[in-house]
Amino acid sequence: MTMGKRTQATVLEVRLLREGIIESRHIVQAVVCDDRGRVLSVAGNAETATFVRSALKPFQALAVTTTGTLERYDLSDRDLAIIASSHKGTIEQVRQVFNILWRADVDPTALQCPIPQGKRSPLQYNCSGKHAGMLAVCQQRHWPLNNYLDRKHPMQQLILGKVAELLRMPAEEFISAHDDCGVPTYLMQLGQMASLYALLASSSNLDMERIIRAMTHHPVLVAGDGEFDTELMRLAPGEVVSKAGAEGVQCIGRLGEGMGLAIKVMDGAKRAKYAVAIHLLQQMGWISPSAAETLAEKFMTFGKYTRLEVVGELSLL
């Protein structure tokens, strides 16, 4: 990531208004980078570090697109979309995860993600598509299936190597921790996250372009009906790719222009990251006013008396 003379500016504030009176506040930071790693605009500090969480999934999916696994098991764009997803566990989504395992001849019992509370199978866990993709790669490469979550497993080393290569960093410099599903996640600066999504959206790499096509052509598999990522990509087809992460992380790429946006809500609130995403996407012209209005009605209005407003804007560097 290339820093300019200034990498920080005033943060954004999301306010919950009850009949126009402020009831709650969330502090939010955001960064926009290009595909060369240059910070273009910022609210807060581009060097703020946080775990990337599920916003890493499109890049974890590179393990599938770069190893011949797609071709070996005749996996489709629908399979790739569910690999990059945080899904709701619908029948359609669970069947797509099962399809990957069936084609790779891997028993579902090999999944090491948790069983969601009140559910019967790890297939229903929101990260099961990612896990199924990892198991398919392990099967194709003849790697052990029983410890694919370990940081030193060749599966996780392959993913780390891909991310390190994209960010032009030594792999050993990354700080990792286990995500809730058991897979390693990485501590990154917001500028690094934005740079990754700029690269993803730049159309300069065929493997990443395949992931983009899968996610944008099958948005319902990436999250689900009524979820922000799905609704945004439906309303702006071919314009943006979007992937949420837990604890207030949201990343979006502007397709064809090689620009990426990374958002972090400092208290982790999900509602605030969606409000900021809508606010900034409209500010930057990445979505139409009608799309912004539709999204705001769904994600910034909570009944008759309460709504969210965003105060502040990105500062150009």
Disulfide bonds with the S-S distance in Angstrom:
none
